[in-house]
Amino acid sequence: MVPLAISLDGPAKFITFGFISVSVPNLIMIGLIIVFFILALVIPFPTHKSDGK
């Protein structure tokens, strides 16, 4: 198994926004989900090319 560059043994760091407290790994995942959602809206679906018939 390949050793990780980041130690995952310790507790996660938390960021607090008023009454909302989010861990940094969860905040990264939320950001990635938002980016993928925006990409899914922007990138067009593949379409079939018409042959002109």
C-alpha positions as CSV (number, residue, x, y, z in Angstrom):
1,M,0.0,0.0,0.0
2,V,1.3,3.5,-0.9
3,P,1.8,5.8,2.2
4,L,-0.2,9.0,2.1
5,A,1.5,12.4,2.2
6,I,-1.1,13.6,4.7
7,S,-1.5,11.9,8.1
8,L,-5.1,10.9,8.6
9,D,-4.7,9.7,12.2
10,G,-5.5,13.0,13.9
11,P,-8.9,14.7,14.4
12,A,-10.2,16.9,11.6
13,K,-10.0,20.7,11.7
14,F,-13.3,22.6,12.0
15,I,-14.3,25.9,10.5
16,T,-17.1,27.8,12.3
17,F,-19.4,30.3,10.5
18,G,-21.6,31.7,13.3
19,F,-23.7,28.7,14.4
20,I,-22.5,26.5,11.5
21,S,-19.5,24.3,12.2
22,V,-18.1,22.3,9.2
23,S,-15.0,20.1,9.1
24,V,-12.4,20.9,6.4
25,P,-12.7,17.5,4.6
26,N,-16.5,17.9,4.4
27,L,-16.1,21.5,3.2
28,I,-13.8,20.3,0.4
29,M,-16.3,17.6,-0.6
30,I,-19.2,20.2,-0.6
31,G,-17.0,22.4,-2.8
32,L,-16.3,19.6,-5.2
33,I,-20.0,18.6,-5.5
34,I,-20.9,22.2,-6.3
35,V,-18.2,22.4,-9.0
36,F,-19.3,19.1,-10.6
37,F,-23.0,20.3,-10.5
38,I,-22.1,23.5,-12.3
39,L,-20.0,21.6,-14.8
40,A,-23.0,19.3,-15.4
41,L,-25.1,22.3,-16.2
42,V,-22.6,24.0,-18.4
43,I,-21.2,21.1,-20.4
44,P,-23.6,20.1,-23.2
45,F,-24.8,16.6,-23.7
46,P,-23.4,14.8,-26.7
47,T,-25.8,14.9,-29.6
48,H,-26.2,12.8,-32.8
49,K,-24.9,14.5,-35.9
50,S,-27.5,14.7,-38.6
51,D,-26.7,13.2,-42.0
52,G,-28.8,15.8,-43.9
53,K,-31.4,13.2,-44.8
